[in-house]
Amino acid sequence: MRKYKYVANMGLAFDEERILKKLSKLAKEGWILDELTLFRGYRLKRSQPRDVVYSLDYKRLDQAEQAAYVEMFEAGGWEHICSLQDMHFFAAPLGTTPIYTDKESHQHMYRTQRIQFFRWSIIGFVISMLVFVSLKIGFSFVESEFLKHGLSMVAGISAGITFSFMMMVVAFYWRERRIETLK
């Protein structure tokens, strides 16, 4: 019998509710969230079946803040499961008071993420434009085909990353606005 199972991460900003429900369903089957990895998605560990609800919080923390942050959630009945960068997963028995009970703090979480990705988008856009402009101007001076192709790849990758960041901005904006209609 396998010890671990992986579930693909299709983008939390776009699919948060569905993946949290799916993780809860898998916990009932004995697959408990163990870790979130950047490239492999969610790692689940074989365990005793549990009837839990998962929740996610986004917060940038330094090492000194981590313990107090986790203690605050544990006081509310939430067990810290794992973290990856500024994403923190928690689990609690069904019926536990949700992490976010008021609209304003829930919206603030998404607004903070939206602003962070917007900043990265601007930086990516500027880098993309600088590379594209240098390609236009530089091609007449660059003799090496290898260098031309390398710069073209950098420009394409930079533009792709910038587009991804802009999609995150849109997703977090949509989540933030959606909360207004839910509560």
C-alpha positions in Angstrom: 0.0 0.0 0.0 1.3 3.4 -0.9 2.4 5.8 1.9 2.0 9.0 -0.1 -0.4 10.3 -2.8 -0.1 13.5 -4.8 -2.9 15.7 -6.0 -2.1 18.4 -8.6 -2.3 22.0 -7.6 -4.3 23.7 -10.3 -3.9 27.2 -8.8 -5.3 28.1 -5.4 -6.2 31.6 -6.5 -8.6 30.1 -9.0 -9.8 26.9 -7.3 -9.5 27.3 -3.6 -13.0 26.1 -2.5 -12.9 23.0 -4.8 -9.5 21.9 -3.6 -10.3 22.4 0.1 -13.5 20.3 -0.3 -11.5 17.7 -2.2 -8.9 17.5 0.5 -11.6 17.1 3.1 -13.2 14.2 1.1 -9.8 12.5 0.7 -9.2 12.9 4.5 -12.4 10.8 5.0 -10.8 8.1 2.9 -7.6 8.2 5.0 -5.5 10.5 2.9 -4.4 13.4 5.1 -2.7 16.6 3.7 0.9 16.4 4.7 2.7 19.0 2.5 2.3 21.4 -0.3 5.1 21.3 -2.8 5.8 23.9 -5.4 5.9 21.5 -8.4 4.2 18.3 -7.3 1.1 19.8 -5.7 -0.4 18.4 -2.5 1.3 15.5 -0.8 -1.2 13.4 1.1 -0.1 10.8 3.7 -2.0 7.5 4.3 -3.5 7.7 7.8 -6.7 6.9 9.8 -9.7 8.5 8.1 -10.6 11.8 9.5 -13.7 14.0 9.2 -12.1 17.4 8.9 -12.5 20.7 7.1 -9.4 22.4 5.6 -8.8 26.2 5.5 -6.2 28.3 3.9 -4.7 31.6 5.1 -2.2 33.8 3.3 0.2 35.7 5.5 3.8 36.6 5.1 5.7 35.7 8.3 9.2 35.7 9.5 10.5 33.0 11.8 9.8 35.0 15.0 6.1 35.4 14.0 5.5 31.8 13.0 4.9 30.3 16.5 2.5 33.0 17.7 0.6 32.8 14.4 0.1 29.0 14.7 -0.9 29.3 18.4 -3.6 31.8 17.5 -5.2 29.4 15.1 -4.8 26.4 17.5 -6.6 28.4 20.1 -9.5 28.5 17.7 -9.4 24.8 17.2 -7.4 24.8 14.0 -4.4 22.5 13.5 -1.5 23.8 11.4 -0.9 21.3 8.7 1.8 22.8 6.4 3.0 26.1 4.9 4.6 27.0 1.6 5.9 30.6 1.4 3.0 32.7 2.6 0.3 30.0 2.2 -0.7 28.2 5.4 -3.0 25.2 5.6 -5.1 24.4 8.6 -7.5 21.6 9.5 -10.2 21.3 12.1 -13.1 19.0 13.0 -16.4 19.7 11.2 -18.3 22.4 13.0 -15.3 24.4 14.1 -15.8 28.2 13.8 -14.3 29.2 10.4 -11.0 31.0 10.3 -12.7 34.1 8.8 -16.0 35.0 10.3 -16.2 38.6 9.1 -16.2 39.9 5.6 -13.6 42.6 6.0 -10.8 40.5 7.3 -11.5 37.8 4.7 -11.4 40.4 1.9 -8.2 41.9 3.4 -6.5 38.6 3.0 -7.2 38.5 -0.7 -6.5 42.2 -1.2 -3.1 41.8 0.3 -2.3 39.0 -2.1 -3.7 40.9 -5.0 -1.5 43.9 -4.3 1.6 41.7 -3.9 1.0 40.1 -7.3 0.2 43.4 -8.9 3.6 44.8 -7.7 5.3 41.7 -9.2 3.3 42.2 -12.4 4.6 45.8 -12.7 8.2 44.6 -12.1 7.8 41.8 -14.7 6.2 44.2 -17.2 9.1 46.6 -16.9 11.6 43.8 -17.2 9.8 42.4 -20.3 9.7 45.8 -21.9 13.4 46.5 -21.2 14.3 43.1 -22.8 11.9 43.6 -25.8 13.3 47.1 -26.4 16.9 45.9 -26.1 16.1 43.1 -28.5 14.8 45.6 -31.1 17.7 47.9 -30.6 20.3 45.3 -29.9 19.6 43.0 -32.8 21.4 45.3 -35.2 24.5 45.3 -32.9 24.4 41.6 -31.8 26.2 39.3 -34.2 25.7 36.1 -32.3 22.6 34.1 -33.2 23.0 32.2 -29.9 22.8 35.5 -28.0 19.8 36.7 -30.0 17.9 33.5 -29.3 18.9 33.7 -25.6 17.5 37.2 -25.3 14.4 36.1 -27.2 13.9 33.3 -24.7 14.4 35.7 -21.7 11.8 38.0 -23.2 9.3 35.3 -23.7 9.7 33.8 -20.3 9.5 37.2 -18.7 6.3 38.0 -20.6 4.8 34.6 -19.6 5.6 35.1 -15.9 4.1 38.6 -16.1 1.0 37.3 -17.6 0.7 34.6 -14.9 1.1 37.3 -12.2 -1.6 39.4 -13.9 -3.9 36.4 -13.9 -3.3 36.0 -10.1 -4.3 39.7 -9.7 -7.5 39.0 -11.5 -8.2 35.9 -9.5 -7.6 37.5 -6.1 -9.7 40.5 -7.2 -12.5 38.2 -8.2 -12.3 36.4 -4.8 -12.3 39.6 -2.9 -15.4 40.9 -4.7 -17.1 37.5 -4.4 -17.0 37.6 -0.6 -19.3 40.7 -0.8 -22.0 38.5 -2.3 -21.5 35.5 -0.1 -22.0 37.2 3.3 
